């Protein structure tokens, strides 16, 4: 039976729907009962790259394993292409899994098989004949840039190359959905970027939906269009990546964002920061600007408007999900007059500001 | 040494190889699947059957902890039933096989348990059936370890086969005891020991070489 034939009323643009999903692990041995997921509701749009970010133990590994039925929900439903995964028997589940690719933190390649053999494995499992496998595997190795390594064994490859093989293997059955379980967490920053670029390319060229879990904001920032923040088994914030990054609402999101380069204050400033201003103090303010605002000569206009000294303390210009984004920390007089002029200027120019504190 | 004795040594060597080969083959064919079952039938594993797993484990342990020489005597009625005799090469194969089964089972179990659980998860995520996981993942990945396990089995069997000589089992052990020991022919004993040492060496280095060839994990390029 085919998975799509079971579609009851699939939401038109949803690749995956978590509908009030809970997962409890009963007490066993020395570990007590544990709630990994608590009524999670989340929609993964078709064609998106959706990230789920959280600290370790937040429940994200469990969440992604529910999608291909490696774990069963204790409550609620997980719909993949409109099909309730929890309601499938083993045979139907295997059919579904063949249409969902998965890549792993530790690659999970077979050491006894060559690069070619590893990519061919899911096709052998699905019963494809040798010649068809050959025809399917070659272009995949080209796609991930490892055609010249087809006869090598995983032990002879670097981490980044192994993950590329993992990706080629996950794509072998031409899935509509790719699950990525901390796929870059074991890689160095440079290799991480190249793997993320590959995921982006696959998403764009093959129209594949990507659901990835990670604990690194860098990963979310670099590739995802949508993001959900998970903490203690609950989704605490979700939305378009750009919005979540520029207007983080939950403290977990802020904490995760604070690890990004450029978002930290210099230590000396951070230490001197006071919550309340005294006479003659200066306000330390973070300006966030994007879109049209990023194009304006903001600083010179700010100095003119404020009519007082403005110090630049920290700043970064970056891209989130392809959109330009800037963050600037400035300091100016905390007296009512200067602050008032500054605030008017921010409102006029549509800048998002956050007063971080005051320094002498 | 008389040509007659040399001929006997040659014949006994062939007998030993024959016993080891047949007992090793049948023992592995039965013990291997038992080992796979032991490694995959725990709670939450591929073929969950925890109770049967424990029962089989218990039987395997019981057989393994029975001293071989006692096993040989204890199963004489069974041996007779199967082969019609309790002495000679053919009869010796029965207790040798019985001893091999649990030995192989535990070694195969250990070899399979060594495999990274992540590989099983990856195969499940590909939509593999439990049987496909056993054959395409577990046995393929464990091949170097399985080769070493079978090598160890063969070496142990050579030792055991010499022991069945004590109860008239035929082969090199039998020859060593009857001529070397009971007829005071230390030179025969010496040759028997040398032949056994050479046999073990050959089996061991062949097994090691094969395992190295299968091992793609710790490759020196």
Interface residues (C-beta under 8 A of the other chain):
Chain A: X68 X70 X93 X94 X95 X96 X97 X98 X100 X102 X104 X106 X108 X110 X111 X112 X113 X121 X122 X124 X125 X126 X153 X154 X155 X156 X169 X173 X179
Chain B: X116 X118 X119 X121 X122 X123 X124 X125 X126 X127 X128 X129 X132 X136 X137 X140 X141 X143 X214 X216 X217 X218 X219 X221
